[in-house]
């Protein structure tokens, strides 16, 4: 399993707090690849996949096509807020292998729908909204490649979720998701630290709590008043 964090040059300021909190709350996390359009300048000890001037989906598809192991997909502004439950992530990976699932959603937003006998995960049937989600999920590389490569209309994350959920109905692999309202979840994080290009105040509060030296000058806050 390899953790892939999807980002871009415009969101490079999110990487420092992302990695600080990742190391704090998941010190034994798997190796990381930064999946980006252009070089972000600082890799924080991770590998870098540079996709160039393409759409979000095209870059993700290019990375997934080359990947050799299960992808744990994060977004750059998913800032962890507490310790990660490695045992639940490992259980999700086990379920993926047993049932040959294409995707196992670890963050229940939304959660699973149909029970199949597991205490933590449920099936997300075809036709369900956000069956394919940008929330933290495990993906088989070939499955992720197929979904991302088909999302070419606009090629952004929203297209990946909306049209990707439609495209997934034609694929044989099941999709699993952690049960909604079941606690604790495998991991907890800000959803999201950046909204519509602006910092959420919760991101500032979290970083100040842990003394993370973030450069806040690159973007406004959602609660900022016009000057």
C-alpha positions as CSV (number, residue, x, y, z in Angstrom):
1,X,0.0,0.0,0.0
2,X,1.3,3.5,-0.9
3,X,-0.2,6.8,0.2
4,X,-0.8,9.2,-2.7
5,X,-1.5,12.8,-2.0
6,X,-3.2,14.6,-4.9
7,X,-2.1,18.3,-5.1
8,X,-1.0,21.0,-7.5
9,X,1.3,24.0,-7.7
10,X,-1.5,26.3,-6.6
11,X,-2.1,24.3,-3.4
12,X,1.6,23.8,-2.5
13,X,1.1,25.8,0.7
14,X,-1.1,23.0,2.1
15,X,1.7,20.4,2.0
16,X,3.6,21.5,5.0
17,X,0.7,21.2,7.5
18,X,-0.5,18.1,5.7
19,X,2.8,16.3,6.2
20,X,3.3,17.6,9.7
21,X,-0.1,16.3,10.8
22,X,0.4,13.0,8.9
23,X,3.7,12.4,10.7
24,X,2.2,13.4,14.1
25,X,-1.0,11.3,13.9
26,X,0.3,8.4,11.8
27,X,4.0,8.0,12.4
28,X,4.1,4.6,10.8
29,X,2.3,5.6,7.7
30,X,3.2,4.0,4.4
31,X,5.6,5.6,1.9
32,X,4.1,8.7,0.2
33,X,4.0,9.9,-3.4
34,X,3.0,13.5,-4.1
35,X,0.9,13.5,-7.3
36,X,1.0,17.0,-8.8
37,X,1.0,19.0,-12.0
38,X,4.2,20.9,-11.5
39,X,7.1,20.6,-9.0
40,X,6.1,21.9,-5.6
41,X,9.6,22.7,-4.4
42,X,9.6,20.6,-1.2
43,X,8.9,16.9,-1.2
44,X,8.8,16.4,2.6
45,X,10.6,13.1,2.2
46,X,8.0,11.8,-0.3
47,X,8.4,10.7,-3.9
48,X,7.0,13.0,-6.5
49,X,4.9,12.1,-9.6
50,X,4.8,15.2,-11.8
51,X,2.0,15.0,-14.4
52,X,2.6,18.3,-16.1
53,X,-0.1,20.7,-17.4
54,X,-3.0,18.3,-17.6
55,X,-6.3,18.0,-15.8
56,X,-6.6,16.6,-12.3
57,X,-8.1,13.4,-13.6
58,X,-5.5,13.0,-16.3
59,X,-2.7,13.4,-13.8
60,X,-4.3,10.9,-11.4
61,X,-4.8,8.4,-14.3
62,X,-1.2,8.7,-15.3
63,X,0.0,8.0,-11.8
64,X,-2.4,5.1,-11.4
65,X,-1.4,3.5,-14.7
66,X,2.2,3.3,-13.4
67,X,1.4,2.2,-9.8
68,X,2.3,-1.3,-8.7
69,X,0.6,-1.4,-5.3
70,X,-2.7,-0.5,-3.7
71,X,-3.2,3.3,-3.6
72,X,-4.4,5.1,-0.4
73,X,-5.7,8.3,-2.0
74,X,-5.6,11.6,0.1
75,X,-6.2,15.2,-1.0
76,X,-3.7,17.8,0.0
77,X,-6.1,19.7,2.4
78,X,-7.2,16.6,4.4
79,X,-5.4,17.6,7.6
80,X,-5.5,14.8,10.2
81,X,-7.0,15.8,13.5
82,X,-6.3,12.6,15.6
83,X,-4.5,9.3,15.6
84,X,-5.1,7.0,12.7
85,X,-6.5,3.5,13.3
86,X,-4.1,1.4,11.4
87,X,-6.0,-1.8,12.4
88,X,-9.1,-0.5,10.6
89,X,-7.2,0.5,7.5
90,X,-5.5,-2.9,7.4
91,X,-9.0,-4.5,7.8
92,X,-10.2,-2.5,4.8
93,X,-7.2,-3.7,2.8
94,X,-8.0,-7.2,3.8
95,X,-11.6,-6.8,2.6
96,X,-10.4,-5.4,-0.6
97,X,-8.3,-8.4,-1.3
98,X,-10.9,-11.0,-0.2
99,X,-13.7,-9.5,-2.3
100,X,-11.6,-8.1,-5.1
101,X,-13.1,-4.7,-4.5
102,X,-12.0,-1.8,-6.8
103,X,-12.4,0.8,-4.1
104,X,-12.7,0.7,-0.3
105,X,-13.8,4.1,1.1
106,X,-12.3,4.6,4.6
107,X,-14.1,7.8,5.4
108,X,-17.9,7.4,5.6
109,X,-19.0,10.4,3.6
110,X,-21.3,8.9,2.7
111,X,-21.0,5.4,4.3
112,X,-21.9,2.0,3.1
113,X,-25.5,0.9,2.3
114,X,-25.8,-2.9,2.0
115,X,-24.7,-5.3,4.7
116,X,-22.6,-8.3,3.8
117,X,-21.6,-9.6,7.2
118,X,-18.6,-7.4,8.0
119,X,-18.6,-5.4,11.3
120,X,-17.0,-2.3,9.7
121,X,-17.7,-2.2,6.0
122,X,-20.8,-2.3,3.8
123,X,-21.3,-2.5,0.0
124,X,-22.0,0.7,-2.0
125,X,-24.2,-0.6,-4.9
126,X,-24.2,0.8,-8.4
127,X,-26.3,3.9,-8.9
128,X,-25.4,5.3,-5.5
129,X,-24.5,9.0,-5.4
130,X,-20.8,9.5,-4.7
131,X,-20.1,5.8,-5.0
132,X,-16.7,7.1,-6.2
133,X,-15.5,9.7,-3.8
134,X,-12.5,12.0,-3.2
135,X,-12.6,11.2,0.5
136,X,-9.8,9.0,1.7
137,X,-10.1,5.6,0.0
138,X,-8.2,2.5,-1.0
139,X,-8.0,1.9,-4.8
140,X,-6.8,-0.9,-6.9
141,X,-4.5,0.9,-9.4
142,X,-6.2,-0.5,-12.5
143,X,-9.6,0.4,-11.1
144,X,-8.5,4.0,-10.3
145,X,-6.9,4.3,-13.8
146,X,-10.1,3.2,-15.5
147,X,-12.3,5.7,-13.6
148,X,-9.9,8.7,-13.8
149,X,-9.1,8.1,-17.5
150,X,-12.8,8.2,-18.4
151,X,-13.4,11.5,-16.6
152,X,-12.3,13.8,-19.4
153,X,-15.3,16.2,-19.7
154,X,-13.8,18.7,-17.3
155,X,-11.2,16.5,-15.6
156,X,-11.5,18.0,-12.1
157,X,-12.1,16.3,-8.7
158,X,-15.9,17.0,-8.9
159,X,-16.0,15.2,-12.3
160,X,-14.1,12.3,-10.8
161,X,-16.8,11.9,-8.1
162,X,-19.9,12.6,-10.2
163,X,-19.1,11.0,-13.5
164,X,-16.8,8.5,-11.9
165,X,-19.7,7.1,-9.9
166,X,-21.6,6.6,-13.1
167,X,-18.7,5.0,-14.9
168,X,-18.2,2.6,-12.0
169,X,-21.5,1.0,-12.7
170,X,-20.0,-0.7,-15.8
171,X,-17.1,-2.2,-13.8
172,X,-17.4,-5.6,-12.2
173,X,-15.5,-4.8,-9.0
174,X,-17.6,-4.0,-6.0
175,X,-17.1,-0.8,-3.9
176,X,-17.1,-0.9,-0.1
177,X,-17.3,1.9,2.4
178,X,-17.0,2.2,6.2
179,X,-20.3,2.0,8.0
180,X,-21.9,5.4,8.6
181,X,-22.3,6.5,12.2
182,X,-19.9,3.8,13.4
183,X,-17.1,5.0,15.7
184,X,-14.2,5.2,15.7
185,X,-13.6,5.7,12.0
186,X,-10.3,4.6,10.5
187,X,-9.1,8.2,10.4
188,X,-10.4,11.7,11.1
189,X,-9.4,14.9,9.2
190,X,-10.6,18.3,8.2
191,X,-13.0,18.1,5.2
192,X,-11.6,20.3,3.9
193,X,-8.9,22.7,5.1
194,X,-9.3,24.8,1.9
195,X,-12.7,25.6,0.4
196,X,-13.1,27.3,-3.0
197,X,-9.5,28.3,-2.9
198,X,-9.7,29.9,0.6
199,X,-8.4,28.6,4.0
200,X,-11.1,27.5,6.4
201,X,-10.6,29.0,9.9
202,X,-10.5,25.5,11.3
203,X,-7.2,24.9,9.5
204,X,-5.7,27.9,11.1
205,X,-6.9,26.8,14.5
206,X,-5.5,23.3,14.1
207,X,-2.1,24.6,12.9
208,X,-1.9,27.1,15.8
209,X,-2.8,24.4,18.2
210,X,0.2,22.3,17.2
211,X,2.6,25.2,16.4
212,X,2.8,24.5,12.7
213,X,4.5,27.5,10.9
214,X,2.2,27.9,7.9
215,X,2.6,30.7,5.4
216,X,-1.0,32.0,5.3
217,X,-0.3,34.8,2.8
218,X,-0.9,32.8,-0.4
219,X,-4.7,32.7,0.0
220,X,-7.5,34.4,2.0
221,X,-9.7,32.8,4.7
222,X,-13.3,32.1,4.1
223,X,-14.2,34.4,7.0
224,X,-12.0,37.2,5.8
225,X,-13.7,40.6,5.2
226,X,-13.0,42.5,2.0
227,X,-10.3,45.1,2.3
